[in-house]
Amino acid sequence: MKLSFSRLFVAVLALGAPAFAGSAELPSQGLEDRIEFWKKVYTQYGENDVIIHDRTRVNLIYDVATRDDRTSRVDVVYKALDEIRTNLETAEPLSPVATQVREAIVAANVPLTSSSLADLRNNVHTQLGIKERFRTGIIRSGRYLESFQQVFLQTGVPVEVALLPLVESSFENRAFSSAGAAGIWQFTRGTGRLYMTVSRRVDERLNPDKATRAAARLLRDNYTALGSWPLAITAYNHGRAGMQRAQSEVGSSEITKIIDAYKGRLFGYASMNFYAEFLAAVEVYNTYEQYFGQLVLDQPLSKPAAASSKPTQVAAAKPVAKKAPTTTAAADKYKVRKGDTLAEIARRFGTTVRDLMDTNNLRNTVIHAGQVLLVN
């Protein structure tokens, strides 16, 4: 199987200059390539796209496959890397595919040596696109973001971090992971029990208000222990003790130095990218019309509580979309948008497809844009 030259990325592709310049508390310097990669994952590649790239230099993209041809396309990349390594000291011309892979490596400023090519081969990685899910997460964020920001403001956590659920759960309150994490903030049972009630009878991880207050306290505790918001946010994924160990072994609190130098066994792809994923999510959220066009965010489920300090103390990541206009409570009626499914609407409002069908006298699950559904 040959690579499709039109889909092989010869150089690091950019979606444009970053709009999120970073603040003193949430710096982005040195993470530009990682942020650009995750912006592509969020906005350019969909659920059937498999990005074949380097695990360490994530924005070194070799090809984009589909789920069906993922294995064969990865094999082609391996063969191209082997060909480049074999021909380092020969005058034989490279195949067209190997030539383009070589140009991608050079564009990423990776030296062409036998050792570096061996490392590249060992670091071939695949990442699924999540464009559709991220778009849905932005829409769903309208239900919660204002109240989350108020909680974070009161707790002394940068309010931009209220967008972290775009990375964790796409603001889906009933999200469950294979590792046992649950809710909008994806608490595991063990960590959840430190900050709220998690038992057989009560699981406050699924209560958005209580889980958000717990997340704010956890993040604040991470910051107190680590003295750095990039490390505190990374600790949300890797664990506070793990980041303290990384900080101690590297001898630095700079996230870029830890990513480059820390070799902890559990500090893998997810942990080293977590902070960059978050920064990319903030940037895309703040400029989402550039990628998704006009979106109508869901209505807030509840009115934000009054803040105990003035909002001007922290620069908030303010929503830029218009809320859906309604004449009754948002939880009573919902106007179907293009691309909606009954199952997605049921998940969005915490109900079931059968209940929606019964409430709206639907004979089947077919719905159309503009249709108004009762969702209570």
Helices and strands as residue ranges (DSSP letters): G 5-7, H 32-43, E 49-54, E 61-66, H 70-86, H 96-107, H 114-122, E 124-128, H 131-141, H 145-155, G 159-163, H 165-168, H 189-195, G 204-206, H 208-226, H 229-238, H 240-250, H 255-261, H 269-286, H 289-292, E 296-297, G 311-313, E 322-323, E 333-335, H 342-348, H 353-359, E 372-374
